[in-house]
Amino acid sequence: MPPPTVPFFLTSTTLAPTTKKPQPQAQPPPPPPPCDAEAQAAASHASAASASYAARMRLNPHLALRLFDHLLRSGADPDPAAYALALASCARGRDRAAAAQLHAHAAKRGVLASHRRVRGRLVHAYAVCGMLPHARRVFDGGTDNDMFAWNCLLRGYAQEGGDADALHDFFARMPSRDSVSWNTVLSWCVANGEYDEAIAVFREMLASQECQPDRVTLVSVVSATAYLGALALGLWAHAYVIRKGVEVDEKLSSALINMYSKCGFIEGAVYVFENAAVKMSLDTWNAMLAGFTANGCSTRALELFTRMESKGLVPNKITFNSILNACSHGGLVDEGIRYFERMSRVYGIEPDIAHYGCMVDLFSRAGMFEKAEEIIQIMPMEPDASMLKALLGACRTHKNLELGKKAGQRLIEAAPNDHAGYVLLSNIYALDGNWGGVHKVRKLMLDHGVLKIPGCSSVELNGVIHEFISGDKSHSSKRDIYKMLSEICQQLKNTGYTPDASQVLLDIDDEDVKESSLALHSEKLALAFGLISTAPGTPIRVVNNLRICGDCHHAIKLLSKIYRRSIIVRDANRFHHFREGSCSCGDYWVPVQCIAAKKRNLSEAVKHEDSLHGEQGLRDERIRCRKSYLHITWVVFFYL
């Protein structure tokens, strides 16, 4: 819209009573022109008045527009500082109308063309108000735009979010860039899920040597590495923080904890948490709780919660979401019920959809489907897609096919554009041998234009992410990978392992074809690459975009013992830490033949997690923590 020609200040009724418009009268003859001394005195008085109002605007930024109105009514001309302060107030309040009227007033007085500070503030006001075309016109109208104006318009493009090309083109056109410029693009990449692009931008920033990364830069970079599972880059970033003496505030501390947790290096997260120099906020405690939960350390999560309460911190909804998830992943049904009740009874927190979803997941994983259905019936809202996915996945695990079919239909209705509902329901029909139902669901999926996301696994090596899909033959080391894969299959066969053909939910009668397809899963290809590319004894970290299948889970357990490797797999739901033939999840989610076997696996997982009973257990735990701290310290300083 074109800027209005009449400033709102001249028609404002907020500071002065409305008066009737006077009738036109005969104009008296103009007074004689004042002498030079009088003119200089008047100009000096007006300048002093404008400076006085500008000073008051600085002290009272929330009253800047009203003070600007007073300034105009006093008869004095606003100076550039007054315009800049008034426009800054428009930006804070997202006041589009006031910004447009100030634009008209400044243009009429000729201030806009001659003062780039005012022009930059106007660009900023338009950009934050979402009026990007207006901001661009103001920007293009100046020939001497300063860094502030360039950064404001860059933020405007980032705020729009949609046009990535316009953002990158404008960024490339900048004559020079400071930390604000780089941080704007990095934050946009992370917010829009462009994590690889964020790392590329960060490397370009380092190569340009235009400025040094600051705390805001490192929060974005660490967040991107967390989602990619790129531990080596995360360690470099942590070492950079130490080497440059960057202040670790609450945001950076939480980001580092989250990064180590999502890279499967939980002791690194504990190291950052225990050595935080600043007073830890609730967000930092929540980050550590979430890290324990995702890595299968349910007992440690509950102990940390108890410690947090003893410090006097009051948990919030996010805290209880992590605690209930820890109970769900650890099969701690009684504890989960107790914490769910304490949330409202002790802390007055009303459960939301996420908390009810945790309880449905808790009961479903334990095979207590009646309890899960009871939660769905009594909660005051409709189940969302996440809750139905948890129920449907548990139905597949426990082969509750009838309930699974009902949940699958509701999931497709709740999220018709999500491929997960179609795939899970198709798997339920396949387990039931109902291939007609499978084809019907697949056709419905095609009719809705929904595509299944292919399984993809990645391994980081020397800061480079290597990705694999099922049956992938595009990697430059494919011959060595497949040679290693043949060795893996032979080693597994020697232990008595047989592929679980029931995991191939396709209408195929040939068992050999099913077994061959299992051997080519992306997890196994990524693991084979990790084995040939790293030294013996080195931990291997695999990131999988989907849930790990039961056959791969069983095979990797055996391989961790055969090759004496610690193997960490991050799938769509959680981390699986494989070591010496066992997994941190205790096979809790994997279909088992009897409840007793499941309980035995859970018992072993709890013992594996941490044995804290008795003096010997406490002594072993202290030694383990001390070794972990020494290890993380050595690794970080290796990157210094």
C-alpha positions in Angstrom: 0.0 0.0 0.0 1.3 3.5 -0.7 2.3 5.5 2.4 -0.4 7.9 3.5 0.1 11.5 2.7 -1.2 12.8 6.0 0.7 11.8 9.1 -1.4 10.4 11.9 0.2 12.7 14.4 -1.6 15.7 12.7 -5.0 14.0 13.2 -4.3 12.3 16.6 -7.0 12.8 19.2 -5.3 10.9 22.0 -3.3 13.8 23.4 -5.6 16.8 22.8 -9.4 17.2 23.0 -11.3 17.4 19.7 -12.1 20.9 18.7 -14.5 22.2 16.1 -12.9 23.2 12.8 -12.7 27.1 12.7 -14.5 28.9 10.0 -12.3 30.4 7.3 -11.5 34.0 8.0 -9.7 36.7 6.1 -6.0 36.2 6.3 -4.1 39.1 7.9 -1.1 40.5 5.9 2.1 38.5 6.4 4.4 39.8 9.1 7.7 41.4 8.1 10.5 38.8 7.8 12.5 38.4 11.0 16.0 39.6 11.2 18.9 37.0 11.0 19.4 37.1 14.8 15.8 36.2 15.4 15.8 33.4 12.9 18.9 31.9 14.4 17.4 32.1 17.9 14.2 30.4 16.7 16.2 27.6 14.9 18.3 27.1 18.0 15.2 26.9 20.2 13.6 24.4 17.8 16.7 22.3 17.7 17.0 22.2 21.5 13.3 21.2 21.8 13.8 18.4 19.3 16.9 17.2 21.2 15.0 17.3 24.5 12.1 15.3 23.1 14.6 12.7 21.6 16.3 12.3 25.0 12.9 11.7 26.7 12.1 9.2 23.9 15.3 7.3 24.7 14.4 7.1 28.4 10.8 6.1 27.7 10.8 4.0 24.6 7.2 2.8 25.2 6.0 6.4 25.0 8.1 7.3 21.9 5.1 7.7 19.6 3.2 9.9 22.0 6.3 12.0 22.7 6.8 12.4 18.9 3.2 13.6 18.7 3.9 16.2 21.4 7.1 17.3 19.5 5.1 18.0 16.4 2.4 19.9 18.3 5.0 22.1 19.9 5.8 23.4 16.4 9.4 22.1 16.3 10.8 20.0 13.5 11.9 16.5 14.6 15.5 15.7 14.1 16.7 12.4 12.6 17.2 10.9 16.1 13.5 11.5 16.9 12.4 9.8 13.7 14.7 6.9 14.3 13.4 6.4 17.9 9.7 6.7 16.8 10.3 4.1 14.0 12.0 1.8 16.5 8.8 2.0 18.6 6.8 1.0 15.5 9.0 -2.0 15.0 8.7 -3.1 18.7 4.9 -2.8 18.5 4.5 -4.2 15.0 2.5 -1.0 14.2 2.1 -1.0 10.4 0.0 2.1 10.3 2.3 4.2 12.4 5.3 3.1 10.4 3.6 4.1 7.1 2.6 7.5 8.4 6.0 8.2 9.8 7.3 7.2 6.3 5.1 9.8 4.7 6.1 12.5 7.3 9.8 11.9 6.9 9.6 11.8 3.1 7.7 15.1 3.1 10.3 16.8 5.3 13.1 15.4 3.2 14.6 13.5 6.1 14.4 10.1 4.4 16.6 10.9 1.5 19.4 12.6 3.5 19.7 10.5 6.6 20.5 6.8 6.2 19.9 6.2 9.9 16.2 7.1 9.5 16.1 5.0 6.3 17.6 2.0 8.0 15.1 2.3 10.9 12.2 2.4 8.4 13.5 -0.6 6.6 13.7 -2.4 10.0 10.1 -1.4 10.9 8.7 -2.5 7.6 10.6 -5.8 7.7 9.5 -6.8 11.2 5.9 -5.8 10.4 5.9 -8.3 7.4 5.8 -5.5 4.8 8.8 -6.8 2.8 8.0 -5.1 -0.5 7.8 -1.7 1.3 11.1 -2.4 3.1 12.7 -3.3 -0.3 11.5 -0.1 -1.9 12.8 2.1 0.9 16.1 0.2 0.8 16.4 0.5 -3.0 15.8 4.3 -2.7 19.1 4.8 -0.9 22.6 4.7 -2.3 24.5 4.7 1.0 22.7 2.0 3.0 24.7 1.0 6.1 25.2 -2.5 7.5 22.1 -2.1 9.7 19.8 -1.6 6.7 21.3 -4.6 4.9 20.9 -6.8 7.9 17.3 -5.6 8.5 16.2 -6.5 5.0 18.1 -9.8 5.2 16.1 -10.6 8.4 13.0 -9.6 6.5 13.7 -12.3 3.8 14.5 -14.8 6.6 11.2 -14.0 8.4 9.2 -14.6 5.2 10.6 -18.1 5.2 9.3 -19.2 1.8 11.6 -17.7 -0.8 15.0 -19.3 0.0 16.5 -18.2 -3.3 15.7 -14.5 -2.6 17.4 -14.9 0.8 20.5 -16.4 -0.5 20.7 -14.0 -3.5 20.4 -11.0 -1.2 23.0 -12.5 1.2 25.4 -13.0 -1.7 24.9 -9.4 -2.9 25.9 -7.9 0.5 29.1 -5.8 0.1 30.3 -7.0 3.5 28.8 -9.2 6.2 29.1 -9.3 10.0 28.1 -11.9 12.6 24.5 -10.7 12.5 24.4 -11.4 8.7 25.8 -14.9 9.1 23.7 -15.7 12.1 20.5 -14.7 10.3 21.2 -17.2 7.5 22.3 -19.9 9.9 19.2 -19.5 12.0 17.0 -19.6 8.9 18.6 -22.9 7.8 18.1 -24.6 11.2 14.5 -23.3 11.6 13.6 -24.7 8.1 15.3 -28.0 8.5 18.2 -27.3 6.2 20.8 -28.7 8.5 23.4 -29.7 5.8 23.0 -26.2 4.4 23.7 -24.7 7.8 26.9 -26.6 8.1 27.9 -25.5 4.6 27.2 -21.8 5.5 29.2 -22.2 8.7 32.2 -23.5 6.8 31.8 -20.6 4.3 31.8 -18.2 7.3 35.0 -19.6 8.6 36.7 -19.5 5.1 35.6 -15.9 4.5 37.3 -14.7 7.7 34.9 -11.7 7.7 34.1 -12.2 11.4 34.4 -14.7 14.2 31.6 -17.1 15.3 29.9 -15.9 18.4 27.6 -17.6 20.9 24.5 -17.2 18.7 26.5 -18.8 15.8 27.5 -21.7 17.9 24.0 -22.4 19.1 22.8 -22.7 15.5 25.7 -24.9 14.5 25.5 -27.2 17.5 21.7 -27.5 16.9 22.3 -28.5 13.2 24.9 -31.1 14.2 22.5 -32.5 16.8 19.9 -33.2 14.1 22.5 -34.7 11.7 24.1 -36.8 14.4 27.5 -35.4 13.4 29.5 -35.9 16.6 32.9 -35.0 15.2 31.6 -31.5 14.1 29.9 -31.2 17.5 33.1 -32.0 19.3 34.9 -29.4 17.2 32.3 -26.8 18.1 32.6 -27.6 21.8 36.4 -27.3 21.6 36.0 -24.0 19.8 33.9 -22.7 22.7 36.7 -23.7 25.1 39.6 -22.4 23.0 38.0 -19.0 22.3 36.6 -18.5 25.8 33.1 -18.2 24.5 30.7 -17.6 27.4 28.4 -20.7 27.8 25.0 -19.3 28.7 21.8 -21.3 29.3 21.0 -21.6 25.6 24.5 -22.8 24.5 24.7 -25.2 27.5 21.3 -26.7 26.6 22.3 -26.9 22.9 25.5 -28.8 23.8 23.6 -31.2 26.0 21.1 -31.7 23.3 23.8 -32.3 20.7 25.7 -34.9 22.7 22.4 -36.6 23.5 21.2 -36.8 19.9 24.6 -38.0 18.8 24.3 -40.9 21.3 27.2 -39.7 23.4 25.3 -39.4 26.7 28.4 -39.0 28.9 29.3 -35.9 26.9 25.9 -34.5 27.7 26.5 -35.4 31.4 29.9 -33.7 31.3 28.5 -30.4 30.0 25.6 -30.6 32.5 27.8 -31.3 35.5 30.4 -28.7 34.6 28.1 -25.8 33.6 29.6 -22.6 34.9 26.2 -20.7 35.0 23.3 -21.4 37.2 21.3 -24.0 35.4 17.7 -23.1 34.4 14.8 -25.5 34.1 15.5 -25.7 30.4 18.9 -27.1 31.0 17.5 -29.7 33.4 14.9 -30.6 30.8 17.5 -31.0 28.1 19.4 -33.5 30.3 16.2 -35.4 31.2 15.3 -35.6 27.5 18.8 -36.9 26.7 18.6 -39.7 29.3 15.2 -40.6 28.0 16.2 -40.8 24.3 19.2 -42.9 25.1 17.3 -45.5 27.1 18.6 -44.4 30.5 15.2 -44.4 32.2 16.5 -45.0 35.7 19.0 -42.2 35.5 16.2 -39.9 34.2 14.1 -40.6 37.3 17.1 -40.1 39.6 17.8 -36.7 37.9 14.2 -35.7 38.4 14.4 -36.5 42.1 17.7 -34.5 42.3 16.0 -31.6 40.5 13.1 -31.6 43.0 15.6 -31.6 45.9 17.2 -28.4 44.4 13.8 -26.6 44.7 13.1 -26.4 41.0 9.5 -26.7 40.0 8.9 -29.0 37.0 6.8 -27.9 34.0 4.9 -29.7 31.3 8.1 -30.4 29.3 9.7 -32.0 32.4 6.8 -34.4 32.9 6.7 -35.2 29.2 10.3 -36.4 29.4 9.7 -38.3 32.6 6.6 -40.1 31.2 8.6 -40.9 28.1 11.4 -42.4 30.2 8.8 -44.6 32.0 7.4 -45.6 28.6 10.7 -46.5 27.1 11.8 -48.4 30.2 8.6 -50.3 30.7 8.2 -48.7 34.1 4.4 -48.8 34.2 3.8 -48.3 37.9 6.2 -45.4 38.0 4.6 -43.8 35.0 1.2 -44.0 36.6 2.5 -42.4 39.8 4.2 -39.5 38.0 1.1 -38.9 35.9 -1.0 -38.6 39.0 1.6 -36.4 40.8 1.7 -34.0 37.9 -1.8 -32.7 38.6 -2.1 -33.5 42.3 1.2 -32.0 43.5 2.1 -29.4 40.9 -1.3 -28.5 39.5 -0.3 -29.2 35.9 -3.2 -30.3 33.7 -2.2 -33.0 31.3 -2.2 -32.1 27.6 -2.3 -34.2 24.5 1.4 -35.0 24.8 1.1 -36.4 28.4 -1.9 -38.5 27.5 0.0 -39.7 24.5 2.9 -40.8 26.8 0.4 -42.8 28.9 -1.1 -44.5 25.8 2.4 -45.4 24.7 3.3 -46.6 28.2 0.3 -49.0 28.4 0.5 -50.1 24.7 4.2 -51.0 24.9 3.4 -53.1 27.9 0.5 -54.9 26.1 -2.1 -53.3 28.4 -4.4 -52.2 25.5 -7.5 -52.0 27.7 -5.8 -49.3 29.8 -4.6 -47.5 26.7 -8.1 -47.4 25.3 -9.4 -46.2 28.6 -7.0 -43.3 28.5 -8.2 -42.4 25.0 -11.8 -42.5 26.1 -11.4 -40.3 29.3 -9.1 -37.6 27.9 -10.9 -34.4 27.0 -9.5 -34.2 23.4 -9.4 -36.3 20.3 -6.3 -38.5 19.8 -3.7 -37.0 17.6 -1.5 -38.8 15.0 1.4 -39.4 17.3 -0.8 -41.1 19.8 -2.4 -43.3 17.2 1.0 -44.2 15.8 2.2 -45.4 19.2 -0.9 -47.5 19.6 -0.6 -48.9 16.1 3.0 -49.7 16.5 2.4 -51.6 19.7 -0.5 -53.5 18.1 2.0 -54.7 15.5 4.5 -55.7 18.2 2.0 -57.6 20.2 0.0 -58.8 17.2 -3.2 -57.2 18.3 -4.4 -57.1 14.8 -8.1 -56.2 15.3 -7.3 -53.1 17.4 -4.5 -52.3 15.0 -6.9 -52.2 12.1 -9.2 -49.8 13.9 -6.3 -47.6 15.0 -4.9 -47.6 11.5 -8.2 -46.4 10.0 -8.4 -43.6 12.6 -4.8 -42.6 11.9 -5.4 -42.3 8.2 -8.4 -40.1 8.9 -6.5 -37.9 11.3 -3.4 -37.5 9.1 -4.3 -38.4 5.5 -1.1 -36.9 4.1 1.2 -38.8 6.4 2.7 -41.9 4.9 3.2 -43.6 8.3 -0.5 -44.4 8.7 -0.8 -46.2 5.4 2.5 -48.1 6.0 1.6 -49.2 9.5 -1.9 -50.3 8.5 -0.5 -52.1 5.5 1.9 -54.0 7.8 -1.0 -55.0 10.1 -2.9 -56.5 7.1 0.3 -58.2 6.0 0.8 -59.8 9.4 -2.7 -61.1 9.2 -2.0 -62.5 5.7 -4.7 -60.2 4.2 -2.9 -59.2 1.0 -6.1 -57.8 -0.4 -6.2 -55.4 2.5 -2.5 -54.5 1.8 -3.2 -53.7 -1.9 -6.3 -51.7 -0.9 -4.3 -49.5 1.5 -1.5 -49.1 -1.0 -4.0 -48.0 -3.6 -5.6 -45.5 -1.2 -2.1 -44.2 -0.5 -1.5 -43.6 -4.3 -4.9 -42.1 -4.8 -4.1 -39.5 -2.1 -0.7 -38.8 -3.7 1.2 -39.9 -0.6 4.7 -41.3 -1.1 6.5 -43.6 1.3 9.8 -42.2 2.6 12.6 -44.7 1.8 14.7 -45.9 4.7 18.0 -44.1 4.9 20.9 -44.6 7.3 24.0 -42.5 7.6 27.5 -42.7 9.2 29.8 -39.7 9.9 33.4 -40.2 9.0 36.0 -37.4 9.4 33.2 -34.8 9.3 31.6 -36.2 6.2 28.1 -37.7 6.3 27.8 -40.9 4.2 24.2 -41.9 3.5 22.8 -45.3 2.4 19.5 -46.6 1.3 18.4 -50.2 1.1 20.3 -52.0 -1.7 22.4 -48.9 -2.3 25.2 -49.3 -4.8 26.1 -45.7 -5.4 28.8 -45.3 -2.9 32.4 -45.0 -4.1 33.4 -47.9 -1.8 30.6 -50.2 -2.8 32.9 -53.1 -3.6 34.5 -53.0 -0.1 31.2 -52.5 1.5 29.5 -55.5 -0.1 32.6 -57.6 0.6 32.3 -56.6 4.3 28.5 -57.3 4.1 29.2 -60.9 2.9 31.6 -61.4 5.8 29.0 -60.0 8.2 26.4 -62.5 6.9 28.9 -65.4 7.3 29.8 -64.4 10.8 26.1 -64.2 11.8 25.5 -67.5 10.3 28.3 -69.0 12.3 26.6 -67.9 15.5 23.4 -69.7 14.5 21.6 -66.5 13.5 18.8 -66.9 10.9 17.1 -63.9 9.3 13.6 -63.1 10.5 11.7 -63.4 7.3 8.5 -62.2 9.1 10.0 -58.7 9.0 9.5 -58.7 5.2 5.9 -57.7 4.9 5.6 -58.3 1.1 3.6 -60.9 -0.8 6.7 -63.0 -1.6 6.8 -66.8 -1.3 10.5 -67.3 -1.9 12.2 -67.2 1.6 15.6 -66.7 0.0 14.4 -63.5 -1.7 13.1 -62.3 1.7 16.4 -63.1 3.4 18.4 -61.3 0.7 16.3 -58.2 1.1 16.9 -58.2 4.8 20.7 -58.4 4.3 20.5 -55.2 2.2 18.8 -53.0 4.7 20.4 -49.5 5.0 21.4 -50.1 8.6 23.5 -53.1 7.7 25.1 -51.2 4.7 26.0 -48.3 7.0 27.4 -50.6 9.6 29.5 -52.4 7.0 30.9 -49.1 5.9 31.7 -48.1 9.5 33.5 -51.4 10.1 35.8 -51.0 7.1 36.4 -47.3 7.7 37.3 -47.1 11.4 39.9 -48.7 13.6 39.1 -51.8 15.6 37.3 -50.9 18.9 36.1 -47.5 17.6 32.4 -46.9 18.4 30.2 -46.7 15.3 27.2 -44.3 15.2 24.4 -44.9 12.7 21.5 -42.5 12.2 18.4 -44.0 10.7 15.4 -41.9 9.5 12.9 -44.7 10.3 12.4 -47.2 13.1 15.0 -50.0 13.1 13.5 -53.3 12.1 13.5 -56.4 14.4 15.9 -58.4 12.2 18.5 -55.6 12.1 18.1 -55.1 15.8 18.9 -58.7 16.5 21.7 -58.9 14.0 23.4 -55.7 15.3 23.3 -57.1 18.8 25.2 -60.1 17.7 27.7 -58.1 15.6 28.5 -55.8 18.6 29.8 -58.9 20.3 31.4 -60.5 17.3 33.4 -57.4 16.4 33.8 -56.1 19.9 32.4 -52.8 18.9 30.0 -50.3 20.6 27.3 -49.6 18.0 24.9 -46.7 18.6 21.9 -46.6 16.3 19.6 -43.5 16.4 16.2 -44.4 14.8 13.1 -42.3 14.5 12.0 -43.2 18.1 15.1 -43.5 20.3 18.7 -44.6 20.7 19.8 -48.2 20.8 23.2 -48.7 22.4 24.5 -52.1 21.4 27.4 -53.5 23.5 28.6 -57.1 24.1 25.5 -58.6 22.5 22.9 -56.6 24.4 21.0 -53.4 23.8 20.1 -50.6 26.1 16.4 -50.9 25.2 16.3 -54.5 26.6 14.4 -55.6 23.5 11.4 -54.0 25.0 9.7 -53.1 21.7 10.7 -56.2 19.8 8.1 -58.9 19.5 8.8 -61.7 21.9 7.3 -65.1 22.5 6.4 -64.7 26.2 6.0 -62.1 28.8 8.6 -63.8 31.0 11.3 -63.3 28.4 10.4 -59.7 28.0 10.6 -59.1 31.8 14.0 -60.9 31.8 15.3 -58.6 29.1 14.1 -55.5 30.9 15.7 -56.7 34.1 19.0 -57.1 32.2 18.7 -53.7 30.7 18.2 -52.0 34.0 21.3 -53.8 35.3 23.2 -52.8 32.2 22.1 -49.2 32.6 23.6 -48.6 36.0 24.0 -50.8 39.0 23.6 -48.5 42.0 22.8 -51.0 44.8 25.3 -51.5 47.5 28.7 -49.9 48.1 30.4 -51.8 45.3 27.8 -50.6 42.8 28.3 -47.0 43.9 32.1 -47.4 43.6 31.7 -48.8 40.1 29.4 -46.0 39.1 31.9 -43.3 40.3 34.7 -45.0 38.4 32.6 -45.2 35.3 31.7 -41.5 35.5 35.3 -40.5 36.2 36.5 -42.4 33.1 33.7 -40.9 31.0 34.7 -37.4 32.2 38.3 -38.1 31.4 37.3 -39.4 28.0 35.2 -36.4 27.0 37.9 -34.0 28.3 40.6 -35.8 26.2 38.4 -35.9 23.1 37.4 -32.2 23.3 41.0 -31.0 23.9 42.1 -33.2 21.0 40.1 -30.9 18.8 41.6 -27.7 20.4 
